[in-house]
Each structure stands twice: as C-alpha cells, then as structure tokens.
C-alpha cells in the first residue's frame, strides 16, 4: 500500500535527474554563448595584432625615409653653406680691394694737397 505523499525512490531519482539535465542544458547553452563571444574576441585580437604588425612595418619604413631625408637635407645645407662661404669671401675680397682703392685715392689727394701747398 502506498501512502499519499510518499513517492517511489526511482521516481524521485528520475525527477532529480530531469532537474539536473535542465541545469546541465542551461549551463551548456551559456557555455556556447561564452564560447562564441570568446571566439569573436580572439578574432578581434588577431586582427589587432596583424594591424599592429602592419603599423610597425609602416613606422619602420617612415623612419628610414626620414633618415634619408635628413641626410639629403644635411648634404644640401652643407653645399649651401659652402657656397655662401665662397660668396662671402669673394665679397670681402672685393670690399677690401675697394677700401684699398679708396684709401689710396685719399692718400694721393692728401699728398697732392700737401705737395701743392708747399711747392706751388
């Protein structure tokens, strides 16, 4: 005879097993969602890593180009300074010659004035 409120142990185990299956199914569904999210994040990280590699290459090439430009500018500046130095020296030489001429004319004029005053 079965009393009301008493269930057979197999029914109780089946009920617990059914509850455990539901819980397990819920956990598996959550794990699948997390796995999909993880895979997407991993793909994003891979993309970022590849982009970082490309950026490193571009920066390296940019640095090399800057070095070449710097060398080119240095060479042009040295040539310009050398040219300006030559021009300045020629101008100084011409100015020196003009001053010598001017001083010579003034001396000749002074000597001529002195000679003219004493001898004329």
VENPE-V209563 format. One record per pair of residues at least 4 apart in sequence whose C-alpha atoms are under 7 Angstrom apart, sorted by the first residue. I is the first residue (numbers start at 1). J is the second residue. If there is no record, write none. Layout:
I&J + I&J
This chain:
7&11 + 7&12 + 8&12 + 9&13 + 10&14 + 11&15 + 12&16 + 13&17 + 14&18 + 15&19 + 16&20 + 17&21 + 18&22 + 19&23 + 20&24 + 21&25 + 22&26 + 23&27 + 24&28 + 25&29 + 26&30 + 27&31 + 28&32 + 29&33 + 30&34 + 31&35 + 32&36 + 33&37 + 34&38 + 35&39 + 36&40 + 37&41 + 38&42 + 39&43 + 40&44 + 41&45 + 42&46 + 43&47 + 44&48 + 45&49 + 46&50 + 47&51 + 48&52 + 49&53 + 50&54 + 51&55 + 52&56 + 53&57 + 54&58 + 55&59 + 56&60 + 57&61 + 58&62 + 59&63 + 60&64 + 61&65 + 62&66 + 63&67 + 64&68 + 65&69 + 66&70 + 67&71 + 68&72 + 69&73 + 70&74 + 71&75 + 72&76 + 73&77 + 74&78 + 75&79 + 76&80 + 77&81 + 78&82 + 79&83 + 80&84 + 81&85 + 82&86 + 83&87 + 84&88 + 85&89 + 86&90 + 87&91 + 88&92 + 89&93 + 90&94 + 91&95 + 92&96 + 93&97 + 94&98 + 95&99 + 96&100 + 97&101 + 98&102 + 99&103 + 100&104 + 101&105 + 102&106 + 103&107 + 104&108 + 105&109 + 106&110 + 107&111 + 108&112 + 109&113 + 110&114 + 111&115 + 112&116 + 113&117 + 114&118 + 115&119 + 116&120
